[in-house]
């Protein structure tokens, strides 16, 4: 698979990430190299390899889902450094104004 600067530009526009022409060209080269590695890995013969979900041998490493109230912020503390608040909530600029043609 080969990525062109136009491919990178389209993805950057979809993600609303501004890129310079140099960054676009560099990323196109990098994406193409990455896909070459993926293609190489895809060609490796693994027919006789048993699937593995994890390799450490550890089991049941999850902790209980408990709330640590000593590490919690109160609502006032959480909002203390907010630029703008309203009725106990953060106020941020709307980010969905822009529509992007697919």
N, C-alpha and C positions, 0 to 999 in steps of 0.2 A: 504494500500500500504506500502511496506517495502523497504527502500533504503539500499543498501549494500555499503561498502567502494569502491567497484569496480564501482558502479553507480556514486558515487561522483567523483572518479578519472576520469572517462570518461568525465563528464561534465566540470571538471576543465581543462582537456586537450583541450576540444573544446573552452573554454573561455580563454585559455592560462594563467591560474592562477595557479602558483605553490603552492602545498599544501604538508605539512608533513604528515606522516602516522597518527599521532595523530589528526591533523586537519581533515583529511579524515574521521576517525572514529567518531569524535565528530559531524561533519556535517551530516554524515549518520544517526546518532541517532536523531539529531535535525530535519532533513527532515522527518524522520519517524514520530516523535511526531507531527510535523506540519500537516502532512497528516491525522493523527488520529483526530486532531481537525477539519479539513475540512470535514472528514467523519461524525463526530458528527453533525456539522452544516448542512450537507446535509440531515441528518435524521430528522431534525426539521420540524414539520408540518406547512406549510405556505399556505395551500390551501385557507383559508379564509382571507388572508392578501392582502390588495390592494397594488400593486406595487408603489414604491416611487422613484422618480428620484432625489429629494433633500428634505431636511427636515427643512431648515431655513426659508422658505417662502419668501426669497429675490428674486426679479425679476430684470432682466436687470442690472446686476452688472458689466458689461464689461465697460472698458474705451475706449475712442477713440484711435486708433492706430496712434499716432503722434510721430514724431522723436524729441527727446529732444537734440538739438545740443549743449547745454551747458554741457552735460554729455558724449559727443563723443570724442574718441581719433582720432587724425590725424593718417595717415598711419605711419608716422615717429614715433609718440609716441607709437603706438601699437607694432611696431617692435623694440623699443629701447632696450629691455632686451632679445631679441631673441638670442639664441646661434648662429644660422646660418640663413642668409637671402640670397635671390637671386631675383633681379629685383622687389623688393617690396613685396616679399612673404616669409613666414616662410619656412624653409627647415627642414624636419624631416626625420628620418630613415624610410625606407620602412618596413611595418609591414606585408605584405602579401607574404613574401618569403616562409613561411612554409605552407605545405599542410597537412591536417589532414584527415586520413581515417575515413569515417563514420562507 
